[in-house]
Amino acid sequence: MKTLLYIIAATSLMGCSEAADKNASAGVGKDTTQPLAGAQAATLSARKHAEAIIAGKIRPGDDEATVAWLDSLQSPDIKIRNYAFRVYKAISLQSDGALGETVCGYVKDYFAAYPKEALVNYATLNKVEKRQTVENLAFEFSMNGKAYQASIDEYFNAIEKECRDCQEQVKERLLNLRKAVEAETKLMVVE
């Protein structure tokens, strides 16, 4: 299922506008009875769903289309991951309940899998988005209860190892993120 979702997301990022222009000029998908081809329609639908979330036109839910974009944070294609990160930002700020908890795991996995990239993307966040990302990460570690510090140490030590050749600015960003996550996790864990 993830592979199909990656393919749909990749197609939407690489050829969506060209396909839409061709379809529009051919009259496909516009006020006609001729539907778009299955995969192409799904791609356009996935892209439109993401754009609507980013624009705040729809509220993300714990549904397949929304979770597919969170899955895309693990795509092997950096273009897809970067777009998925934009979608994550919007989802993160709008989500609550089950989706809010789901988002936490996805962002934690993203930082672990692509730490350098994730830290660069983290720098693009505004103050509110950074705070939400810290809370998302902290929530994941708080699930370890009073043993959260060992989990944080293991997680961030692995990221630090991956960032040995990172620029000093990125290393400093990682250190600040770690401190913020530790402080937030401590607040979440009932002593």
N, C-alpha and C positions, 0 to 999 in steps of 0.2 A: 504494500500500500504506500509506504514512504517513497519508493522509487517512482511510482506513478505520480505522486504529488510533486516530487522534484522535477520530473519531466514537464508536468503542467506548468509549474512555476518558471522553469527555464524557458519554455516556449513563450510564455507571456512576456518575459523580460526581453527576449531577443527578437521576437518577430511580431509582437502584438500590434504595434502601430501600423506596420506594413500590411499585415493581414486585414486589419480593420479598414485601412484605406482601400485595399483591393475589394473587400466585401462590400464596402459602401458604394464604390463605383459600379459594382456588378449588381447592386440591389439586394445582396444577400444579407440577411439579418436586419433589414430595415423595412418595415411596413410591407413585407411580402410574406408569402406563405412558405417560402423556401428557407428552411432552417440552416444554421451553420453546421458544418461537419462536427461530429461528436467531440473529438479531442479539442478541436479549435474552439468550439462553444464553451467547453469546460475551461480552457485556458483563458478566454476572454472573461468568463464568469469569475474565475479565481482572481484575475487582475482587477476587475471592477470591484469585487468584494474587498480586496486589500485597499484600493484607492478610497472606497467609501469609509472604511475604518479609519484610515489616515486623515481623511477630511472631516471626520466626526459626523458623517451622514448616517451611519448605522452604528449601533452599539455592538461590539464584539460579544459573541456568546460562546458557550461551551459546545460548539458545533464543529462539524468536520471541516468546513471551509476556513474557519478561524484557526483551528488547531493545525491545519495543513501549512499555514504560514509560519507557525511556531516550529513545526517540523523542519521547515526550510532553513532554519538557523544551522542545521547540520548538513546542508547541501554541500557537495564537493565543489560547486561553482561559487566563486567569491561574489559575483554579481548578484546571484540569487540571495546569498547570505546577507549582503549589504542591504538589499531591498527588504528582506525579511526582518532585518534589524529595525528599519523604519516602521514596519508594521508592528513589530514587538513594542516599540515605544508607545505607539497609539493604543495598542491592546492593554499594555501595562497600566496606563493611566486611567483606562476606562473599565477595567475588569474588577470583579469582586466574586466572592463565593468560590465555587469550584474552579472557574476559569482563572481567578486570581491565584489560587494555589498551583494550578497547572503551569502558569506563566513562570513561576519561581523556578521550577525544575528545568524548564527550557533555557532560561538565561544562565543558570548555573552550568548546564552542560555546554552551552555556547562558549562561555569564558574558559572552560576546561579544554575544549577541543581546539579553539582558535584564539589563544590568549592575546597574542600581539594584535591581531585584528580587532578583537573585542575591546581591548584597551584603547585603541584608536577610535573606535566607534563610541565608546563610553565618553571620550573627550568631547564629542559633538553634542552630548546631551545638555539640556539646560538644567538649572538647579533643581527644579521639581522632578524632572526625569531621572537625574542622578540619585536623588533621594529615594525615588520609587525603586530604582534598580538595587540600591543598597538594601532596602527593605525586602525586596524579592530574594536576594541572596541570603540575607540574615534569616528569613523565614525558613529556608531550606536547612540551614545549620541548626536552627532552634529545634528542629525535629529530633535532634540527637540528645535533647535534654541537657543535663548538667555536663555531659561529655562533649559538648559542642566545640570546645577549644581544640581538642585533638583533631577533630574533623576539619576545622578551619585551618589548622597548621598544615595538615596533609594536603589539603586542596591548594592553598596559596603557595606552599613550598614547591609543589609541582609546577605551578604557573611561573614562579620565580625562576625555576630551572629552565623553562622554555624561553624566558626573557633575559637570559644571561647576556645576549648580544643586543638587547633592546637599547634604544637611546635613553639617556639619563632621565629625560622628561617622562618617558613611558614607565620607567622603573619607579619614579617618584609617584606617578599616578597609581600604579599598582600598590605601593605602600600605603598611600592615602585611602585607597579603596579597601584594603585589608583592615586598616584601623577603623574605618567607618562601619564595616560589616561586623567586626568584633564588638564594637560598642553597641550597635543595634541588636545583635544577637543576645548580648548580655541582658539588655532590657526586656527582650522577649521571653527569656528563660526564667521561669519562676524559681527563685532560690529557696 
